[in-house]
Amino acid sequence: MPKKLNQLEATAICGNDISSSCLYVSALAIVYAGQYAWISLLVVAVVLFFFRRIYGEVVGALPLNGGAYNALLNTTKKSTASLAASLTVLSYMATAVISASEAVKYAHSIWNVIPVIPVTIGLLLLFMGLVILGIGESSKVAIAIFLFHLLSLTILCGFCFFFLFKNGTETLFSNFNTPVKGGIITALILGFSAAMLGISGFESSANYVEEQEKGVFPKTLRNMWIVVTVFNPLIAFLALCLIPISTVVDNQDALLSIMGKTASGSWLSLLIGIDAALVLSGAVLTSFVGVGGLMKRMALDRILPKVLLKKTRKGSNYLIFILFFGLCVSILLITQGDLAKLAGVYTIAFLSVMILFGIGNLLLKVNRSRLPRPERSSWLGLFIGVIAVAVAIVGNVILNPQYLAIFIEYLIPTLAVVYFMLYRTSIFRVFLKILDYVFPEKNAIFVRLNKSIKKALNTINRQQFVYFTNHDDVSILNKVLLYISENESTKRIKIVTVLDEGDTIAPNLKSDIETLDRAYSLINVEFIIEPGVFGPEKIKELSKRWHIPTNFMFIASPGQKFPYKIQELGEVRLII
């Protein structure tokens, strides 16, 4: 079994992504909010505080890989969960390409002989190799980058304070007397919208929670929140103390380097340049690790091809990482690293995932109220968080209307692949009817195509599902079969009751199942009485005996008295 990640390792992987935001978000906030940028960034920190609880509740109740996808898969329709998954993959692709490209550009500014596009591809290839070797090995690289980054930011802030102490606050007061376009409120809202990009990476930890040691996940959320709350507003404020707003606007891409040069000379500017290249590289690693956990879950649930689940000897799903690398390279070559195009995808996809995670929390509260969880977000915090992110999406579309069009261009083909897998049985049936129309003579081409499609359909429909129950509530059983018929491509389900010695079957369970078997004529319902004790070992035993993966096994939401935690049951899903 691969080694689980401790607090430092898990924090470093996602922390490199979110902490790299200070390299661009402080400048962005100043561009739109002027001297009030630090206030916009503090508001972002408040919103993120609410999302700490939102993520903590959902992942605490459902500690499985997949982030927003997992939250929605266990609370609502599979198609809605698939939308969240598509948006998350899209966000990771844009993040990886932006981070790799910007890292190489920083390196190019230090040593201008570096060719940007080839080296960017090489950087993506390097991190693909690291994650294929194993998440434990890649975490060591992440830790080194993360600690160096925090040290670099601390040194920068320290020298900025010293400069301020030595030279006074003339620049700060001059900046605060600068007129603000549209008024203070408009500036704060637009600054907030732009600054929300500074929390990208916060969602990543939820996508590899199964690789983390027990109790580590909420600590990663806390650690990321502290970094964002301390450094982002502080750097924006110090920038306003050292540099005129007009200079910030003209030098958005290298603000921290300019701050370093102003505060202490070329050596500090060089240090920040090296740090920027390294931490942005670390954000690439975050994307690979996050997408690995997510796409594995998607493949297990049959919304990505099963072939992606092939593993190395160390247990790494190498085909997932190779596919992700290929997609990133294709986007890089198509856009030529154009930041504006990539940002359009990145901004809306990432913020949409945040909203969907909030919706997942809402559905968890309503549909899975009995499910135990270590912490709960307040209703007020949930609504404030979701509304704030919605405002940020609208604000970004107002700031950059072209972002929406670019986002849709990339979203449509992504959804096409996922929804083809989700609804492929219906698509195959339609194709069979088209074949009948196109080939009325039933020639050799028709026979071959017809045979191949029917074989594929039979393979898909042959997959069995399992629902465990010891109750005879016919309304719940009806909901189970309705869910199966609407969300899964199968014709077979086993309804299993596990009876320990001395236990008796629920009085009406057998007759209820017989009635529902007649009502759902297209689904073969098999009732099984299994001796033993229901729990993780029994689930593993039945999964092995019947050759049915645990993620194709369902239970109703357990209550407080249930002796096991959800994660102990493997990939078992909640559908009631």
VOBA-848060 format. One record per residue (C-alpha): z, x, y. Coordinates in steps of 0.001 Angstrom, whole numbers, padded with zeros to 6 digits, always signed. Layout:
BEGIN
ZXY;...
This chain:
BEGIN
+000000+000000+000000;-000961+001405+003462;+001915+002431+005704;+002983-000193+008245;+002920+000628+011954;+006207+001248+013756;+006911+000173+017337;+005457+003278+019002;+002319+003294+016842;+001611-000429+017294;+002319-000278+021039;+000111+002769+021532;-002908+001107+019877;-002862-001986+022110;-001141-000217+025005;-004053+002147+025629;-006259-000863+026348;-003908-002730+028671;-002554+000388+030406;-006054+001693+031137;-006483-001336+033416;-004783+000453+036314;-007881+002682+036559;-009948-000226+037880;-007777-003305+038463;-005826-001939+041451;-009066-001218+043300;-010511-004618+042333;-007420-006405+043607;-007556-004497+046927;-011265-005315+047360;-010567-009066+047153;-006949-009377+048320;-006737-006437+050720;-003187-005508+051669;-001847-008340+049510;-003274-006891+046287;+000121-005795+044996;+001357-009402+045329;-001634-010654+043278;-000779-008081+040620;+002860-009193+040570;+001681-012789+040037;-000410-011530+037088;+002767-009955+035665;+004552-013337+035979;+001715-015099+034117;+001839-012412+031437;+005589-013005+031083;+004863-016625+030141;+002210-015482+027671;+004776-013183+026030;+006590-016320+024901;+003356-018155+024047;+002148-015325+021799;+005645-014738+020448;+006010-018359+019316;+002587-018617+017666;+002596-015265+015898;+006280-015620+015018;+005481-018891+013252;+002170-017650+011775;+002421-013835+011447;-001092-013303+010107;-004052-011347+011464;-006567-013195+013583;-004877-013914+016931;-006227-017105+018533;-008407-017730+015466;-005383-017765+013167;-003421-019976+015570;-006167-022598+015705;-007091-022339+012011;-003587-023473+011071;-003299-026183+013704;-006725-027796+014130;-010348-027820+012877;-012000-024742+011444;-014919-025123+013868;-012566-024814+016868;-010962-021736+015317;-014431-020269+014763;-015182-020612+018484;-012042-018598+019276;-013051-015975+016719;-016546-015652+018207;-015171-015235+021714;-012686-012616+020525;-015360-010574+018717;-017556-010784+021822;-014655-009627+023985;-013985-006665+021688;-017649-005641+021705;-017773-005644+025511;-014395-003859+025739;-015477-001112+023347;-018770-000467+025132;-017276-000627+028649;-014359+001645+027723;-016516+004192+025884;-019152+004245+028613;-016622+004563+031460;-014687+007272+029552;-017849+009352+029234;-018716+008737+032907;-015293+010102+033898;-015930+013123+031671;-019393+013456+033252;-017817+013562+036721;-015719+016540+035569;-018530+018265+033666;-021874+016859+034769;-023953+018343+031963;-022663+015647+029592;-025424+013095+028722;-023767+009678+029136;-025558+007424+026598;-025697+009883+023625;-022067+010952+024099;-020988+007302+024410;-022600+006603+021028;-020856+009688+019652;-017498+008429+020946;-018000+005034+019299;-018953+006834+016080;-015812+009004+016268;-013472+006031+016466;-015371+004193+013760;-014679+007189+011523;-010988+007222+012466;-010381+003565+011580;-012319+003936+008322;-009965+006801+007420;-007054+004414+008003;-005065+002717+010756;-002113+005055+010196;-004235+008124+010943;-005843+006513+014004;-002427+005529+015381;-001457+009219+015737;-004413+009721+018094;-003435+006553+019969;+000154+007792+020460;-000967+011133+021902;-003324+009399+024364;-000771+006735+025320;+002064+009168+026065;-000239+011485+028026;-001449+008495+030065;+002067+007320+030937;+003016+010875+031903;-000093+011220+034095;+000613+007931+035894;+004244+008909+036428;+003199+012283+037920;+000654+010548+040170;+003190+007999+041449;+005770+010745+041981;+003443+012845+044136;+002299+009741+046046;+005928+008951+046935;+006444+012577+048016;+003312+012380+050187;+004555+009133+051716;+007978+010643+052429;+006348+013681+054041;+003575+011977+056046;+005024+008578+056911;+003673+005016+056647;+000966+004987+059309;-001831+004230+056806;+000211+001444+055207;+000851-000320+058543;-002775+000141+059522;-003895-001517+056267;-001443-004393+056739;-002901-005077+060185;-006430-005367+058746;-007794-008951+058994;-008155-010781+055650;-011350-012730+054918;-010719-016425+054278;-006980-016279+054916;-004011-015071+052879;-004070-017853+050245;-007768-017364+049459;-007272-013595+049301;-004341-013954+046904;-006249-016344+044596;-009375-014175+044483;-007260-011037+044060;-005369-012723+041242;-008623-013786+039533;-009976-010241+039627;-006614-008740+038645;-006331-010880+035486;-008677-008363+033894;-005706-006029+034018;-004077-007733+031039;-006988-007305+028639;-005600-005777+025478;-002517-008005+025479;-004157-010216+022846;-004989-007258+020576;-001606-006814+018907;-001863-010319+017391;-005051-009305+015568;-003363-006609+013472;+000163-008057+013143;+000044-007756+009319;-000267-003976+009689;+002955-003824+011738;+006500-003392+010445;+008817-006415+010512;+009998-007264+014015;+007568-004905+015771;+005149-007500+017203;+007412-009001+019928;+008354-005453+020953;+004673-004574+021504;+004379-007611+023806;+007485-006556+025725;+006305-002957+026057;+002846-003956+027290;+004382-006349+029812;+006654-003605+031189;+003720-001189+031626;+001602-003792+033452;+004497-005023+035604;+005532-001540+036712;+002344+000451+037132;-000347-002007+038294;+001423-003397+041416;+002989+000009+042152;-000333+001879+042096;-001970-000783+044279;+000896-000501+046801;+000776+003310+046804;-003007+003200+047267;-002451+001098+050395;+000097+003686+051585;-002327+006614+051223;-005880+005349+051673;-007568+002983+054157;-008847-000252+052609;-012414+000586+053654;-012217+003842+051653;-010880+001968+048623;-013813-000473+048789;-016303+002415+048906;-014662+004298+046010;-013593+001607+043542;-014554+003553+040426;-012470+006611+041255;-009521+005251+043247;-006816+007009+041236;-008652+010327+041398;-008861+009996+045199;-005160+009114+045320;-004404+012259+043302;-006527+014445+045575;-004941+012934+048704;-001389+013300+047393;-001544+016797+045940;-005029+018265+045835;-007827+018861+043315;-005559+019694+040334;-004038+016194+040315;-007453+014610+040784;-008667+016601+037755;-005618+015543+035714;-006300+011867+036490;-009977+012315+035578;-009042+013804+032194;-006429+011090+031651;-008955+008368+032511;-011464+009714+029989;-008793+009885+027273;-007108+006508+027806;-010417+004681+028076;-011309+006332+024772;-008038+004955+023407;-009126+001456+024481;-012158+001906+022198;-009747+002459+019305;-007910-000763+020244;-011172-002673+019931;-011940-001245+016482;-008441-001921+015132;-008291-005432+016611;-011729-006480+015402;-010994-005082+011931;-008092-007468+011340;-009966-010402+012832;-013276-009984+011007;-011491-009416+007705;-009791-012770+008143;-013105-014410+009078;-014778-013007+005961;-011900-014205+003776;-012357-017693+005233;-016138-017665+004583;-017288-017712+008204;-018596-014174+007853;-020348-012771+004754;-018032-011860+001861;-019688-008437+001496;-017738-007273+004573;-014552-007232+002466;-015595-004128+000509;-012937-001426+000793;-012554+002341+000666;-009985+003915-001642;-007482+003780+001229;-008033+000049+001632;-010179+000160+004790;-012892-002514+005187;-015516+000057+006136;-018487-002351+006372;-016711-004312+009121;-016366-001167+011225;-019947-000048+010530;-021221-003495+011573;-019090-003473+014725;-020322+000029+015584;-023932-001117+015177;-023375-004144+017422;-021716-002002+020104;-024552+000536+020063;-027155-002232+020326;-025402-003724+023385;-025085-000262+024928;-028796+000447+024481;-029865-003007+025701;-027706-002850+028853;-027905+000953+029269;-024193+000823+030004;-024676-001470+033036;-021075-002324+033941;-021970-005566+035750;-023695-007076+032706;-020933-006013+030340;-018209-007220+032690;-019761-010692+032666;-019304-010928+028919;-015944-009216+028937;-014308-011265+031707;-015102-014786+030585;-014743-014074+026843;-011337-012456+027223;-009926-015137+029532;-011340-017909+027303;-009498-016398+024328;-006268-016487+026370;-006769-020199+027088;-007542-020961+023438;-004381-019140+022385;-002458-021367+024800;-004119-024420+023229;-003108-023028+019817;+000494-022896+021031;+000248-026502+022251;-001129-027681+018889;+001565-025713+017063;+004230-027547+019040;+002637-030953+018370;+001161-030627+014862;+003510-028040+013297;+006835-028919+014929;+008733-028463+011641;+007462-024908+011140;+010250-022328+011730;+009673-019766+014482;+011886-017001+015933;+011256-018002+019561;+009726-020858+021540;+007820-020967+024790;+008771-023656+027247;+006362-026496+027990;+006447-025509+031660;+005657-021869+030862;+002800-022951+028586;+001177-025161+031230;+001632-022568+034002;+000086-019863+031794;-002944-021931+030722;-003616-023293+034230;-003306-019786+035720;-005894-018397+033293;-008205-021370+033979;-007927-020598+037712;-008809-016966+036937;-011956-018018+035032;-013087-020269+037909;-012257-017532+040405;-014312-014946+038526;-017283-017307+038268;-017060-017898+042052;-016849-014153+042690;-019690-013333+040290;-021799-016413+039400;-024204-014281+037364;-021369-013468+034940;-021528-016970+033456;-025245-016722+032656;-024857-013266+031090;-021867-014477+029067;-023848-017426+027661;-026754-015119+026739;-024449-013114+024464;-022337-016042+023250;-025212-018120+021834;-026396-015613+019170;-022767-014860+018223;-022040-018553+017703;-025326-018956+015838;-024223-016494+013123;-020694-017907+012781;-021703-021558+012784;-024528-020912+010332;-021923-019592+007894;-019636-022529+008673;-022292-025221+008200;-024677-023420+005861;-024432-026044+003108;-025684-028762+005474;-028410-026400+006744;-029483-025626+003166;-029693-029349+002333;-031857-029990+005392;-034064-027058+004377;-034495-028566+000886;-035767-031793+002444;-038167-029815+004644;-039451-028015+001534;-040165-031372-000115;-042208-032395+002915;-044070-029086+003377;-044870-028597-000342;-045724-032064-001738;-047584-030417-004635;-044443-028505-005729;-046270-025203-006161;-044834-021838-007260;-043539-020994-003751;-041690-024324-003613;-040150-023783-007053;-038845-020306-006181;-037414-021347-002800;-035950-024567-004186;-034280-022710-007046;-032835-019996-004760;-031376-022479-002261;-029861-024693-004954;-028326-021633-006586;-026762-020619-003247;-025465-024163-002728;-023921-024271-006187;-022211-020920-005591;-020714-022126-002302;-019666-025538-003633;-018175-024054-006809;-015361-022388-004863;-012116-024185-005689;-009308-024973-003266;-005654-025634-004039;-003113-027886-002370;+000547-027573-003362;+002752-030654-003101;+005799-032282-004698;+005628-035503-002657;+003763-038753-003317;+002894-039674+000266;-000650-041032-000092;-001356-040782+003660;-000711-037016+003584;-002859-036555+000478;-005642-038489+002215;-005387-036157+005232;-005691-033170+002884;-008905-034432+001285;-010284-035470+004667;-009606-031953+006007;-011298-030378+002975;-014382-032577+003285;-014732-031898+007029;-013897-028187+007130;-014708-026552+003797;-017869-026273+001722;-016606-027232-001703;-016761-029956-004316;-013565-028986-006154;-009859-029086-005350;-006753-028695-007467;-003679-030649-006365;-000744-028798-007891;+002916-029726-008218;+005232-026956-009422;+008195-028213-011429;+011201-026139-012355;+013202-026938-015487;+014880-030320-015031;+012623-031407-012125;+010591-034602-012352;+007237-035523-010884;+007189-037796-007821;+006820-041409-009108;+003466-042359-007560;+001865-038921-007203;-000466-039164-010204;-001691-042691-009404;-002190-041776-005710;-004367-038807-006703;-006416-040983-009092;-007038-043458-006267;-008111-040728-003855;-010341-039138-006507;-012281-042409-006638;-012344-042720-002835;-013721-039176-002358;-016496-039365-004933;-018182-036137-003779;-015023-034069-004406;-013739-033361-007912;-009932-033735-007657;-007932-032152-010473;-004190-032842-010790;-002117-030054-012368;+001579-029912-013245;+002599-026246-013229;+005966-025182-014749;+008048-022672-012784;+009411-022117-009290;+007164-022459-006235;+007119-019252-004219;+005161-016047-003532;+005171-014906-007154;+003904-018227-008461;+001140-018276-005814;+000051-014736-006779;+000117-015669-010463;-002022-018779-009983;-004410-016948-007640;-004992-014315-010334;-005177-016788-013199;-007602-019182-011502;-009532-016540-009492;-008854-018449-006272;-007991-016351-003172;-004701-017273-001512;-006484-018147+001738;-008064-021060-000181;-004613-022435-000958;-002944-024960+001346;+000538-026344+001937;+002056-028769+004390;+004174-027340+007212;+007491-026191+005720;+010790-027101+007337;+013857-025045+008213;+015172-025241+004629;+012056-023662+003113;+013310-020429+001459;+010270-018282+002293;+008483-017132+005417;+004791-017991+005845;+003703-014359+005674;+005417-014003+002280;+002955-016538+000844;-000039-014298+001554;-002948-015999+003333;-001864-019542+002394;-002904-021976+005143;-001143-024922+006767;-003247-028061+007055;-000694-030851+007529;
